[in-house]
Amino acid sequence: MDLAFFGKVVPLAGLRRPPPPPGTQPVRASMYPRGPSQKPERLSDGRYLVTNWMTNRCGREVQIGATAIYVVNDYGVMVLVESWGDQC
């Protein structure tokens, strides 16, 4: 290392500052759950609007995939009625 350039000894990466004490670490975007999740919303006519959401790198939720309309049948199972958006 050239001490004349930096004026002092520069520590290696990872040794530049000590880690913060436990319990005071800031919330990072990578700590958010990022996997897709479905959020059903009950409509006024008894049907359910189901949208797929995912958390991006900034920690904000964005809608992904198709939006679907479900109806609950006599056995309590949600049955697909309509689907909008990308079809896989």
MOWO-V704211 format. One record per residue. RES is the residue in one letter. PHI is phi in degrees with one decimal (NA if undefined). Layout:
RES/PHI, RES/PHI
This chain:
M/NA, D/-93.7, L/-66.7, A/-68.1, F/-74.5, F/-87.5, G/85.0, K/-158.3, V/-75.9, V/-93.8, P/-70.5, L/-70.6, A/-60.5, G/91.6, L/-113.1, R/-74.4, R/-149.3, P/-71.3, P/-67.7, P/-68.3, P/-62.9, P/-61.0, G/88.5, T/-114.7, Q/-72.6, P/-71.5, V/-76.8, R/-104.5, A/-63.3, S/-73.0, M/-83.6, Y/-74.9, P/-67.6, R/-108.0, G/-68.5, P/-69.5, S/-141.2, Q/-100.7, K/-124.4, P/-78.3, E/-128.3, R/-77.1, L/-89.8, S/-67.4, D/-91.9, G/94.1, R/-84.0, Y/-120.2, L/-96.4, V/-111.2, T/-118.1, N/-103.0, W/-126.4, M/-147.2, T/-90.7, N/-84.4, R/-66.1, C/-88.1, G/87.8, R/-101.3, E/-83.9, V/-126.8, Q/-82.4, I/-129.3, G/69.7, A/-87.5, T/-105.5, A/-130.4, I/-110.4, Y/-119.3, V/-126.4, V/-88.5, N/-84.4, D/-64.6, Y/-96.5, G/83.4, V/-101.0, M/-80.0, V/-112.9, L/-69.7, V/-111.9, E/-134.8, S/-144.6, W/-117.1, G/100.7, D/-70.2, Q/-103.9, C/-96.4
